[in-house]
Amino acid sequence: MAIFRHPCSSVESVVKRTESSPSLDFRNTNALWGSVLAETLVRLGLRHAVIAPGSRSAPLVFGFTRHPGVESLSVLDERSAAFFALGLARQHRRPVAVVCTSGTAAANFYPAVIEAQESGLPLLVFTADRPPELRDCASGQAIDQQNLYGSHVNFFHELAVPEAKLELLRYLRQTVAHAWRRAQAPEPGPVHLNCPYREPLAPVEDGTARLLAGQLDEEFFAHLSVDAPVVRITARQRLTAARGLIVAGPCPAGSATAYATALPRLAASLRWPVLADALSPARHHELPGAVVETAYDALLRNARAARALVPRQVLCLGGWPTSKVLRGWLEQSGAEVLLVAPTARNRDALHGRTRAMQLPVENFEADRPAREDADYLTAWRRTEEAARAVIDTKLGATRNLFEGKAAWLLSRHLPEETPVFVASSMPVRDAEYFWCPGNRRTQLHFNRGANGIDGTLSTALGLAHGGRPAVLLAGDLALLHDANGFLIRPKFRGSLTVVLINNRGGGIFEHLPVARFDPPFEEFFATPQEVDFARLCAAYGVKHTLVRDWAQFTGLIARLPAQGIRVLELRTDRKRDVAFRKKLFADAAKAAGNAL
């Protein structure tokens, strides 16, 4: 059996107090409830609360902001606030609280709640509400907030309207503790607590809570602690095919090192090539003895190579990769698939001959097949070398600001272990196509649960807040869609470099069949924009640099600033870049076919 300790059970997660008494506010009943809620969560391991402004949420705001164990951050835009909290949860691998007032403020959390559920990230969503007597009667800022997020949360509960009663405070403590657990088990995800309050909302002294002061002592909270160690079973499986593949897909946040450590062992046991998705640690860590494949999207476009490399069995780790070419090829192969992922949710979008095992990758072991096919391994090695050589040579030679070269250069010149957030649409695909394999231990992060561009900047800021200097690789539309994320700048601690690919529209649509139909393609799919990003950045107090050539870009990314937000804008031509990509893929595919 393998045993691991939840990240929140580390020594760092225990609050260091200067006094033994709880941090409670007895000025009135609402203030007491807010402080009991915050005290409970801090003892369980909460460290961050992201708060959108509003009146009805005042008891929660006072509870979090006056507690010395919580870093509370005010973010104006609710959608941005929720994604910023999502980035913090991704960075720290523990639940983060996000708070808003009543009404449509809560609806603006919805995209981040969905992404948290799809990506398996723990969020504690607190929505303030009117009390029952002020609902369905045209009271201002009141909507139906019951089960607002539907099936997209692990747990929903509406808290009782606060009363100064010991038995109800015990209920509050236990319900909040349960919500903390449900945000992490049996699988990480968002939980939603709807919090109705009667006035007074501000902590004005009214004497209603003072009688409880002697009963809410250290003993009231003494049983609360961070989660105990969790036991997971190690599973062993015999895979029998001589012609097999390991497809290394994305992994949960925080598991990169264990994932990368397990891969060489599996590759050595099976003697199968490892197809390393750009969002997998396999692309960014050294895998001794393994045959690592990264140019498969290009080489599988060659019909001869695609036929010669068809597997009989596939071991998929974490989930299916980004590459549509690879997924289509595997779907057509008819291969037997074993999908290993730490989730009970269905991750088999290909609907193939798939067996699923709910298990962390590091807890999976495989027995070596009775037969080996050395020619199959050699064929993969030769085609990879041929295709990769074409890609690297042509990217190295091009002086045009081809948008895919930004990902290629980031993979070669960023400082080791840099956290990189990659936006959906074209940036994540260019990372998949062009990010070089290596041992720089780059930490790639992404909102690929729902594959949307919502909250791209805000999530990246949350990922970088208080941590290592980080990078965001994003297109112009993704950045504009979340430009309000720049409002976080005055509160932001850390460094984020935004590599902005400005091709004046949605470049990904240029690769789809709809691009042949113009009109309405350009106006309604490509959606061109004419924003002056230098002026936009200036409005938010963000540093902007227009990149003129690749030498300048390389110098700017080789050393990242210690503090602040900066935007490095690369103005590219999406029509020209589409043609360049197609020619590059064709040349790499041809080289792969000739290598057989």
C-alpha positions as CSV (number, residue, x, y, z in Angstrom):
1,M,0.0,0.0,0.0
2,A,1.1,3.6,-0.6
3,I,0.4,6.3,1.9
4,F,0.5,10.0,1.2
5,R,-0.3,13.0,3.4
6,H,-2.7,15.6,2.2
7,P,-0.9,18.9,1.3
8,C,-2.8,20.7,4.0
9,S,-1.3,18.5,6.7
10,S,2.1,20.0,6.4
11,V,3.7,21.9,9.3
12,E,3.3,25.2,7.4
13,S,-0.5,24.8,7.4
14,V,-0.8,25.2,11.2
15,V,-1.6,28.7,12.4
16,K,1.0,30.2,14.7
17,R,-0.8,32.1,17.4
18,T,0.5,34.6,19.8
19,E,-2.3,33.8,22.2
20,S,-4.4,30.7,23.0
21,S,-7.8,32.3,22.7
22,P,-9.8,32.1,19.4
23,S,-10.1,35.1,17.2
24,L,-13.8,35.8,17.7
25,D,-15.9,39.0,17.4
26,F,-18.7,39.3,20.0
27,R,-20.1,42.7,18.9
28,N,-23.3,41.2,17.5
29,T,-24.7,37.9,16.3
30,N,-23.7,38.3,12.6
31,A,-20.1,39.3,13.6
32,L,-19.9,36.3,15.9
33,W,-21.0,33.9,13.1
34,G,-18.6,35.4,10.7
35,S,-15.7,35.1,13.1
36,V,-16.6,31.5,14.1
37,L,-16.8,30.6,10.4
38,A,-13.3,32.1,9.7
39,E,-11.8,30.6,12.9
40,T,-13.0,27.2,12.0
41,L,-11.6,27.4,8.5
42,V,-8.2,28.7,9.6
43,R,-7.8,25.9,12.0
44,L,-8.5,23.5,9.1
45,G,-5.9,25.1,6.9
46,L,-7.5,28.0,5.1
47,R,-4.9,30.8,4.2
48,H,-6.6,32.9,1.5
49,A,-10.0,34.6,1.1
50,V,-10.8,36.5,-2.1
51,I,-13.6,39.0,-1.6
52,A,-15.7,40.8,-4.0
53,P,-17.2,44.0,-2.5
54,G,-20.9,44.2,-1.4
55,S,-23.1,45.0,1.6
56,R,-24.9,41.7,2.3
57,S,-21.6,39.8,2.7
58,A,-20.4,42.1,5.5
59,P,-20.4,39.4,8.3
60,L,-18.2,37.2,6.1
61,V,-15.9,40.1,5.2
62,F,-15.3,41.1,8.8
63,G,-14.8,37.5,9.8
64,F,-12.1,36.9,7.2
65,T,-10.4,40.3,7.2
66,R,-9.9,40.6,11.0
67,H,-8.4,37.1,11.3
68,P,-4.6,37.2,11.4
69,G,-4.3,33.7,9.8
70,V,-6.0,34.8,6.5
71,E,-4.7,36.8,3.7
72,S,-7.8,38.6,2.4
73,L,-7.8,40.1,-1.0
74,S,-10.4,42.5,-2.4
75,V,-11.2,42.1,-6.1
76,L,-13.8,44.3,-7.8
77,D,-15.0,42.0,-10.6
78,E,-16.7,38.8,-9.3
79,R,-15.8,36.7,-12.3
80,S,-12.1,37.8,-11.9
81,A,-12.2,37.2,-8.2
82,A,-13.4,33.7,-8.6
83,F,-10.7,32.9,-11.2
84,F,-8.0,34.6,-9.0
85,A,-9.1,32.2,-6.2
86,L,-8.9,29.3,-8.6
87,G,-5.3,30.3,-9.4
88,L,-4.5,30.4,-5.7
89,A,-6.0,27.0,-5.2
90,R,-4.0,25.6,-8.1
91,Q,-0.8,27.1,-6.7
92,H,-1.2,26.1,-3.1
93,R,-3.2,22.9,-3.6
94,R,-5.6,23.7,-0.8
95,P,-9.1,25.2,-0.6
96,V,-9.4,29.0,-1.1
97,A,-12.5,31.0,0.0
98,V,-14.2,33.3,-2.5
99,V,-16.9,35.6,-1.2
100,C,-19.6,37.8,-2.8
101,T,-22.8,39.7,-1.9
102,S,-26.3,38.6,-2.9
103,G,-27.9,38.7,-6.4
104,T,-26.2,38.5,-9.7
105,A,-22.8,38.8,-8.0
106,A,-23.1,35.1,-7.3
107,A,-24.0,34.3,-10.9
108,N,-20.7,35.8,-12.0
109,F,-18.8,33.1,-10.0
110,Y,-20.4,30.4,-12.3
111,P,-17.6,30.1,-14.9
112,A,-14.9,29.6,-12.3
113,V,-17.1,27.2,-10.3
114,I,-17.5,25.1,-13.5
115,E,-13.7,25.2,-14.2
116,A,-13.0,24.2,-10.6
117,Q,-15.2,21.2,-10.9
118,E,-13.9,20.1,-14.3
119,S,-10.2,20.7,-13.2
120,G,-10.6,19.2,-9.7
121,L,-9.6,22.3,-7.8
122,P,-10.9,23.0,-4.3
123,L,-12.9,26.2,-3.9
124,L,-15.1,27.4,-1.0
125,V,-17.8,29.6,-2.5
126,F,-19.6,31.8,0.0
127,T,-22.6,33.7,-1.4
128,A,-24.4,36.1,0.9
129,D,-28.1,36.2,0.7
130,R,-31.3,37.9,1.9
131,P,-33.1,36.1,4.7
132,P,-36.2,34.0,3.7
133,E,-38.7,36.8,4.4
134,L,-37.0,39.1,1.9
135,R,-37.1,36.6,-1.0
136,D,-39.7,36.5,-3.8
137,C,-41.1,39.9,-2.7
138,A,-39.2,42.4,-5.0
139,S,-36.6,43.0,-2.3
140,G,-33.5,44.5,-4.0
141,Q,-30.6,42.4,-5.0
142,A,-32.4,39.2,-4.3
143,I,-32.5,36.2,-6.7
144,D,-33.0,32.4,-6.2
145,Q,-29.6,31.3,-4.9
146,Q,-30.6,27.8,-3.9
147,N,-28.5,25.2,-5.7
148,L,-27.3,28.1,-8.0
149,Y,-24.4,26.0,-9.4
150,G,-26.4,22.8,-9.9
151,S,-24.4,19.7,-10.4
152,H,-21.1,21.7,-10.7
153,V,-20.4,21.6,-6.9
154,N,-19.3,18.8,-4.6
155,F,-21.7,20.0,-1.9
156,F,-24.3,22.7,-1.4
157,H,-25.8,23.9,1.8
158,E,-27.7,27.0,2.9
159,L,-26.6,28.0,6.4
160,A,-29.2,28.9,9.0
161,V,-30.0,32.5,9.6
162,P,-27.6,33.5,12.5
163,E,-28.8,33.3,16.0
164,A,-26.9,33.8,19.3
165,K,-27.4,30.2,20.4
166,L,-24.6,27.8,21.3
167,E,-26.2,24.8,19.6
168,L,-26.5,26.7,16.3
169,L,-22.8,27.8,16.5
170,R,-21.9,24.2,17.0
171,Y,-23.9,23.4,13.8
172,L,-22.1,26.2,12.0
173,R,-18.7,24.9,13.0
174,Q,-19.5,21.3,12.0
175,T,-21.1,22.3,8.7
176,V,-18.2,24.5,7.7
177,A,-15.8,21.7,8.6
178,H,-17.8,19.3,6.5
179,A,-17.7,21.7,3.5
180,W,-13.9,21.9,3.9
181,R,-13.7,18.1,3.7
182,R,-16.1,18.0,0.7
183,A,-13.9,20.5,-1.2
184,Q,-11.1,17.9,-1.1
185,A,-12.8,14.4,-0.9
186,P,-13.6,12.1,-2.3
187,E,-12.3,14.3,-5.1
188,P,-11.3,18.0,-5.1
189,G,-13.8,20.5,-6.3
190,P,-16.0,23.5,-5.4
191,V,-18.5,23.6,-2.6
192,H,-21.2,26.3,-2.2
193,L,-22.5,27.7,1.1
194,N,-25.3,30.2,0.8
195,C,-25.3,32.5,3.8
196,P,-28.5,34.5,4.6
197,Y,-28.2,37.5,7.0
198,R,-30.6,39.8,8.7
199,E,-29.5,43.3,9.6
200,P,-27.5,44.7,11.2
201,L,-24.9,43.6,8.7
202,A,-22.1,45.7,10.1
203,P,-20.5,44.7,13.5
204,V,-22.3,47.3,15.6
205,E,-22.4,46.5,19.2
206,D,-25.9,45.3,20.3
207,G,-25.2,42.9,23.2
208,T,-26.8,39.9,21.5
209,A,-23.6,37.8,21.5
210,R,-21.8,38.8,24.7
211,L,-23.4,36.0,26.8
212,L,-21.6,33.4,24.7
213,A,-18.1,34.8,25.3
214,G,-17.3,32.4,28.1
215,Q,-18.5,29.3,26.2
216,L,-16.6,29.8,22.9
217,D,-13.2,29.1,24.2
218,E,-10.2,27.1,22.9
219,E,-12.0,23.8,23.7
220,F,-14.9,24.7,21.3
221,F,-12.4,24.5,18.4
222,A,-9.9,22.0,19.9
223,H,-11.0,19.0,17.9
224,L,-10.6,20.7,14.5
225,S,-7.4,19.8,12.7
226,V,-6.1,19.4,9.2
227,D,-6.9,16.2,7.4
228,A,-5.3,13.0,8.5
229,P,-3.1,10.9,6.2
230,V,-5.0,9.2,3.4
231,V,-4.3,5.6,2.4
232,R,-4.3,4.7,-1.2
233,I,-3.8,1.2,-2.7
234,T,-1.1,0.5,-5.1
235,A,-2.3,-1.5,-8.1
236,R,-0.4,-3.7,-10.5
237,Q,-1.6,-4.6,-13.9
238,R,-0.2,-6.9,-16.6
239,L,-0.2,-5.4,-20.1
240,T,0.5,-8.0,-22.7
241,A,1.0,-6.3,-26.0
242,A,4.5,-6.0,-27.5
243,R,3.3,-3.0,-29.5
244,G,2.1,-0.5,-26.9
245,L,2.2,3.2,-26.1
246,I,2.3,5.2,-22.9
247,V,0.3,8.4,-23.5
248,A,1.3,10.9,-20.8
249,G,-1.6,13.3,-20.5
250,P,-2.2,16.1,-18.0
251,C,-1.8,15.5,-14.3
252,P,-3.5,17.1,-11.2
253,A,-2.0,20.3,-9.8
254,G,0.8,19.4,-7.3
255,S,1.5,15.9,-8.6
256,A,4.1,16.7,-11.2
257,T,7.1,15.4,-9.4
258,A,5.5,12.1,-8.4
259,Y,4.1,11.7,-11.9
260,A,7.5,12.4,-13.5
261,T,9.2,10.0,-11.1
262,A,6.7,7.2,-11.9
263,L,7.1,7.5,-15.7
264,P,10.6,6.1,-16.1
265,R,9.7,3.1,-14.0
266,L,6.7,2.4,-16.2
267,A,8.6,3.0,-19.4
268,A,11.3,0.6,-18.3
269,S,8.8,-2.1,-17.3
270,L,6.9,-1.9,-20.5
271,R,9.5,-0.9,-23.0
272,W,6.9,1.3,-24.7
273,P,7.5,4.8,-26.1
274,V,6.1,7.7,-24.0
275,L,4.0,10.3,-25.9
276,A,4.4,13.4,-23.8
277,D,1.7,16.0,-23.9
278,A,2.9,19.5,-23.3
279,L,0.6,19.7,-20.3
280,S,2.2,16.6,-18.8
281,P,5.3,16.6,-16.6
282,A,6.7,14.1,-19.0
283,R,7.5,17.0,-21.4
284,H,9.4,18.9,-18.8
285,H,11.3,16.4,-16.7
286,E,14.2,14.0,-17.6
287,L,12.9,10.5,-18.1
288,P,16.0,8.3,-18.0
289,G,15.9,5.3,-20.3
290,A,12.6,6.3,-21.9
291,V,11.9,6.9,-25.6
292,V,10.0,10.2,-25.3
293,E,7.9,11.4,-28.2
294,T,6.8,15.0,-28.7
295,A,6.4,15.5,-32.4
296,Y,3.6,13.0,-32.8
297,D,1.0,15.6,-33.9
298,A,3.2,16.3,-37.0
299,L,4.5,12.8,-37.8
300,L,1.1,11.1,-37.5
301,R,0.0,13.4,-40.4
302,N,2.1,11.1,-42.6
303,A,-0.1,8.2,-43.7
304,R,2.8,5.8,-43.9
305,A,4.0,6.6,-40.4
306,A,0.5,6.5,-39.0
307,R,0.0,3.0,-40.4
308,A,3.3,1.7,-39.2
309,L,3.0,2.9,-35.7
310,V,-0.5,1.6,-34.8
311,P,-0.4,0.2,-31.3
312,R,-2.2,-2.8,-29.8
313,Q,-2.5,-1.5,-26.3
314,V,-2.3,2.0,-24.8
315,L,-1.7,3.1,-21.3
316,C,-3.2,6.6,-20.9
317,L,-2.1,8.5,-17.8
318,G,-4.1,11.3,-16.4
319,G,-6.3,11.9,-19.4
320,W,-6.3,12.3,-23.1
321,P,-3.8,14.8,-24.6
322,T,-4.4,18.1,-26.4
323,S,-3.5,16.9,-29.9
324,K,-6.6,16.3,-32.0
325,V,-4.5,14.4,-34.5
326,L,-3.3,12.0,-31.9
327,R,-6.7,11.5,-30.4
328,G,-8.2,10.8,-33.8
329,W,-5.5,8.3,-34.6
330,L,-5.9,6.5,-31.4
331,E,-9.7,6.4,-31.9
332,Q,-9.2,4.8,-35.3
333,S,-6.6,2.3,-34.1
334,G,-9.0,0.2,-32.1
335,A,-6.3,-0.4,-29.5
336,E,-7.2,-1.6,-26.0
337,V,-6.8,1.2,-23.6
338,L,-6.1,1.3,-19.8
339,L,-6.8,4.8,-18.5
340,V,-5.2,5.5,-15.1
341,A,-6.3,8.8,-13.4
342,P,-7.1,9.8,-9.8
343,T,-10.7,10.5,-10.5
344,A,-13.9,8.4,-10.7
345,R,-15.3,10.7,-13.4
346,N,-15.4,9.5,-17.0
347,R,-12.3,10.8,-18.8
348,D,-12.7,8.6,-22.0
349,A,-14.0,11.1,-24.6
350,L,-12.9,8.6,-27.3
351,H,-15.4,5.9,-26.2
352,G,-12.9,3.2,-27.1
353,R,-12.1,-0.2,-25.7
354,T,-11.2,1.4,-22.4
355,R,-10.8,0.2,-18.8
356,A,-10.4,2.9,-16.2
357,M,-8.6,2.7,-12.9
358,Q,-9.1,5.4,-10.3
359,L,-5.5,5.7,-9.0
360,P,-2.7,8.3,-8.9
361,V,-0.2,7.6,-11.6
362,E,2.6,7.1,-9.0
363,N,0.6,4.3,-7.4
364,F,0.3,2.3,-10.6
365,E,2.7,-0.5,-11.5
366,A,2.9,-2.6,-14.7
367,D,4.4,-6.0,-15.5
368,R,6.6,-6.3,-18.6
369,P,4.9,-8.0,-21.6
370,A,6.2,-11.4,-22.4
371,R,7.3,-10.3,-25.8
372,E,9.0,-7.1,-27.0
373,D,9.0,-5.5,-30.4
374,A,12.3,-3.7,-30.8
375,D,11.4,-2.6,-34.3
376,Y,8.4,-0.8,-33.1
377,L,10.4,1.2,-30.5
378,T,13.0,1.9,-33.2
379,A,10.4,3.2,-35.6
380,W,9.1,5.6,-33.0
381,R,12.6,6.8,-32.2
382,R,13.4,7.4,-35.9
383,T,10.2,9.2,-36.8
384,E,10.5,11.4,-33.7
385,E,14.1,12.4,-34.5
386,A,13.2,13.2,-38.1
387,A,10.1,15.3,-37.3
388,R,11.7,17.0,-34.4
389,A,14.7,18.0,-36.4
390,V,12.6,19.7,-39.1
391,I,10.5,21.5,-36.5
392,D,13.5,22.8,-34.6
393,T,15.5,23.7,-37.7
394,K,12.7,25.7,-39.3
395,L,11.7,27.5,-36.1
396,G,15.3,28.4,-35.4
397,A,15.7,29.8,-38.8
398,T,12.5,31.9,-39.1
399,R,12.9,35.6,-38.4
400,N,9.2,36.4,-38.7
401,L,7.3,36.8,-35.5
402,F,5.5,33.4,-36.0
403,E,3.3,33.0,-33.0
404,G,4.3,29.3,-32.5
405,K,8.0,30.3,-32.0
406,A,7.1,32.1,-28.8
407,A,6.2,28.7,-27.1
408,W,9.4,27.1,-28.6
409,L,11.6,29.8,-27.2
410,L,9.9,29.8,-23.8
411,S,10.7,26.1,-23.6
412,R,14.4,26.7,-24.2
413,H,15.1,30.0,-22.3
414,L,12.8,30.3,-19.3
415,P,14.5,29.9,-15.9
416,E,14.1,26.4,-14.5
417,E,11.0,25.5,-12.6
418,T,9.1,28.6,-13.9
419,P,5.3,28.3,-13.4
420,V,3.7,28.9,-16.8
421,F,0.0,29.4,-17.4
422,V,-1.1,28.6,-20.9
423,A,-4.3,30.0,-22.3
424,S,-6.8,27.8,-24.2
425,S,-7.3,28.0,-28.0
426,M,-4.1,28.6,-30.0
427,P,-1.5,29.0,-27.2
428,V,-2.1,25.6,-25.7
429,R,-1.9,24.0,-29.1
430,D,1.3,25.8,-30.0
431,A,2.7,24.5,-26.7
432,E,1.7,21.0,-27.7
433,Y,3.2,21.4,-31.2
434,F,6.4,23.1,-30.4
435,W,7.4,23.0,-26.7
436,C,10.8,21.2,-26.6
437,P,11.3,18.3,-24.3
438,G,13.9,18.7,-21.5
439,N,14.7,18.8,-17.9
440,R,13.9,22.4,-17.0
441,R,11.0,21.2,-14.8
442,T,8.8,23.9,-16.1
443,Q,5.4,23.9,-14.3
444,L,2.7,24.2,-17.0
445,H,-0.8,25.1,-15.7
446,F,-4.0,25.5,-17.6
447,N,-7.8,25.9,-17.4
448,R,-8.5,22.9,-19.6
449,G,-11.4,21.5,-17.6
450,A,-14.0,23.3,-19.7
451,N,-11.4,24.6,-22.3
452,G,-12.7,28.1,-22.0
453,I,-10.8,31.5,-22.1
454,D,-12.8,32.8,-19.1
455,G,-10.6,34.2,-16.4
456,T,-7.3,33.6,-18.1
457,L,-5.4,36.6,-16.7
458,S,-7.0,36.4,-13.2
459,T,-6.2,32.7,-12.9
460,A,-2.6,33.3,-13.9
461,L,-2.3,36.2,-11.3
462,G,-3.7,33.8,-8.6
463,L,-1.1,31.2,-9.6
464,A,1.7,33.8,-9.3
465,H,0.5,35.7,-6.2
466,G,3.1,35.3,-3.5
467,G,5.0,32.6,-5.4
468,R,7.8,32.3,-8.0
469,P,8.0,34.6,-11.0
470,A,5.5,33.2,-13.4
471,V,4.6,33.6,-17.1
472,L,1.2,33.7,-18.9
473,L,1.1,32.7,-22.6
474,A,-2.1,34.1,-24.0
475,G,-3.7,35.4,-27.2
476,D,-5.3,38.8,-27.6
477,L,-8.9,37.7,-27.3
478,A,-8.2,35.7,-24.1
479,L,-6.5,38.6,-22.5
480,L,-9.2,41.1,-23.5
481,H,-11.9,38.7,-22.3
482,D,-10.4,39.1,-18.8
483,A,-8.8,42.5,-18.9
484,N,-10.5,43.4,-15.6
485,G,-8.0,41.0,-14.0
486,F,-5.5,43.9,-14.2
487,L,-7.5,45.6,-11.4
488,I,-5.8,43.1,-9.1
489,R,-2.4,44.8,-9.7
490,P,-2.3,47.0,-6.5
491,K,-2.9,43.9,-4.3
492,F,-0.7,41.6,-6.3
493,R,2.4,40.2,-4.6
494,G,4.8,38.6,-7.0
495,S,5.8,38.6,-10.7
496,L,3.8,37.8,-13.8
497,T,5.1,38.2,-17.3
498,V,2.3,38.1,-19.9
499,V,3.5,36.9,-23.3
500,L,0.7,38.4,-25.5
501,I,0.3,36.9,-29.0
502,N,-1.6,39.7,-30.7
503,N,-2.8,38.3,-34.1
504,R,-5.9,40.6,-34.0
505,G,-8.5,37.9,-33.6
506,G,-9.2,34.3,-33.0
507,G,-6.4,32.5,-34.7
508,I,-7.6,29.0,-33.9
509,F,-10.7,29.4,-36.1
510,E,-8.3,29.9,-39.1
511,H,-7.6,26.1,-38.8
512,L,-11.2,25.1,-38.9
513,P,-13.4,24.3,-42.0
514,V,-15.6,27.4,-41.2
515,A,-12.6,29.6,-42.3
516,R,-13.6,28.9,-45.9
517,F,-16.9,30.7,-45.5
518,D,-16.4,34.4,-45.5
519,P,-18.7,36.1,-44.9
520,P,-19.5,35.6,-42.0
521,F,-16.1,34.1,-40.9
522,E,-14.0,37.2,-40.4
523,E,-16.6,39.2,-38.4
524,F,-18.3,36.5,-36.4
525,F,-15.6,33.8,-35.9
526,A,-12.2,35.5,-36.2
527,T,-13.7,38.6,-34.4
528,P,-10.9,41.0,-35.2
529,Q,-10.1,43.7,-32.6
530,E,-8.1,46.9,-32.8
531,V,-7.1,47.5,-29.2
532,D,-4.0,49.5,-28.5
533,F,-2.5,47.3,-25.7
534,A,0.1,49.8,-24.7
535,R,-2.7,52.3,-23.8
536,L,-4.8,49.5,-22.2
537,C,-1.8,48.5,-20.0
538,A,-1.1,52.2,-19.1
539,A,-4.7,52.6,-17.9
540,Y,-4.1,49.8,-15.4
541,G,-0.6,50.8,-14.5
542,V,1.0,47.8,-16.1
543,K,4.3,47.9,-17.9
544,H,4.1,47.2,-21.7
545,T,6.8,46.2,-24.1
546,L,6.3,45.8,-27.9
547,V,8.7,43.0,-29.0
548,R,10.5,43.8,-32.2
549,D,12.5,40.6,-32.8
550,W,13.4,37.2,-31.3
551,A,16.7,38.3,-29.8
552,Q,14.9,41.0,-27.8
553,F,12.2,38.4,-26.7
554,T,14.8,35.9,-25.7
555,G,16.5,38.4,-23.5
556,L,13.3,39.5,-21.8
557,I,12.2,35.9,-20.9
558,A,15.6,34.6,-19.8
559,R,15.5,36.6,-16.6
560,L,12.1,37.3,-15.1
561,P,11.5,40.3,-12.8
562,A,11.0,39.7,-9.1
563,Q,7.9,41.9,-8.8
564,G,5.1,43.4,-10.8
565,I,3.1,42.7,-14.0
566,R,4.5,43.3,-17.4
567,V,3.1,42.6,-20.9
568,L,5.4,41.5,-23.8
569,E,3.4,42.0,-26.9
570,L,4.2,40.1,-30.1
571,R,2.2,41.4,-33.1
572,T,1.8,38.5,-35.5
573,D,0.0,37.8,-38.8
574,R,-2.6,35.0,-38.3
575,K,-3.1,34.4,-42.0
576,R,0.6,34.1,-42.7
577,D,1.1,31.9,-39.5
578,V,-1.6,29.5,-40.6
579,A,0.2,28.9,-43.9
580,F,3.6,28.6,-42.1
581,R,2.1,26.0,-39.7
582,K,0.6,23.9,-42.4
583,K,3.9,23.9,-44.4
584,L,5.9,23.1,-41.3
585,F,3.7,20.1,-40.4
586,A,3.8,18.8,-44.0
587,D,7.6,19.0,-44.0
588,A,7.9,17.3,-40.6
589,A,5.4,14.6,-41.6
590,K,7.3,13.9,-44.8
591,A,10.6,13.6,-43.0
592,A,9.0,11.1,-40.5
593,G,7.7,9.0,-43.4
594,N,11.1,8.9,-45.0
595,A,12.7,7.8,-41.7
596,L,10.9,4.5,-41.8
